[in-house]
């Protein structure tokens, strides 16, 4: 296996761990409020099945994931106290994010989008 592929896999694993770590940071009261807000936004975007630019759009669909998520993670990391970040990273290696409201929120968004399309389409007729 080429060395660049090993490095890419390691980088992807660290991004995945950091997304979970910032998800944990967003829920912890010890995290500074600016980092909490940004961490919540980045984790929600990274863990959401809905993208800013859909993945089926050639090149741009994956480009937003390759830029927005890592840059958001870097911004959160800069705002976090290093000992707290180390604690969240250690916890992230065993944690598995679960959301009681994630699936219902996504379904609601899709239903609202479908309703908007129906309303828009009937106005055109």
N, C-alpha and C positions, 0 to 999 in steps of 0.2 A: 504494500500500500504506500502511495507517495506521501512524503513528509508533509506536504501542504494540506493533504486531506486529513491527516491526523491533527494538524493544528486547527483546521476548520471545525472538526468534530469537537475538539476541546473548547474552542471559542463558543460554539453553539451550546455546549453543556453549561458553560459558565454564564451565558446569557439566560438560559432557562433557570438556573439556580438564583441569579440575581433578580429575575422577575418575581420569583416566589419570595425572596428576601425583602424586596420593596413592598410586596403585598402584605407581608408581616409587619413591616415598618409603618405602613399606612394605618394599621389597626392598633398600634402601640402608642400609649400616651406619652412615653418618654421621647418620642421622635419630635423634633422641632416642627412647628405647625407648617412652615413653608415646605419642608421636606415631606410632611404627611400629605398635603394637598397634591403636590406634584407626584408623589409615589402612588397615590390613589388613582390619579389620571393615567399614569404610565402603566400601572398594573392592569387597570380596567381595559385599556386599549390592547395591551399585549395578550390578555386572557380572553378577550371578547372574540366571538366568531365573526363580528362585523368589522370590516376594515374601512379606513378612510378612502382608499382606492382598492376596489375589489381585485382579488388575485388573478382573475381571468383576463384582466387587462394586460396585454403583453408588456413586459419589462417593468412598467410603472407599478403594477400590482404587487410585485415583490420588493420593489425598490423602497416603498414606504415602510415595509417591515424591516428592511435592512438599515434604514436611516432613523426613523422615528423612535423605535424601541431602544436601540443602543444609545442614541443621544439622550433620550429621556432617562435611561438608567444612569448614564454618566452624570447628568445634572443632579439626580437624586443622591448619588454617591458623594458628590461634592458638598451637598448640604447636610449630610449625615455625620455625626461624630464617629470616628473610626472604631472605637470599642463597641458601640451600639451596632454598627454595620457588621462587624465581625460576628457578633452574637446572632444577628438575623441570618447571616450567611450560613452559620453552623446549623441553625434551626431549619433553614430552607432545604438542607440536604435530606431531611427526613419528613418534612411537611408536604402535604398534598392539599392545595387550595380547594375548598368546597364552598359553594355559595348557594344559599337557599333561594336567593332572589335572582340569580343570573339567568337561568333558563326562562322563568316567567317574564323577565324584563326583555329578553331578546324576542320572545314570542309576541309580546305586546308591541314592541317596535315594528316587527314585521306586519302585524295586523294593522297598525296605524298607517304604515306605508301603503299597504294594499288598499285601505279605505281612502287614503289621499289620491291614489291612482284612479280608483272608481269614481270619486267625486270629480276629479279633473277630467276624466274621460266623458262623463255624462254632461259636463258643461260644454264640451266641444261639439256634441251632437245636437 
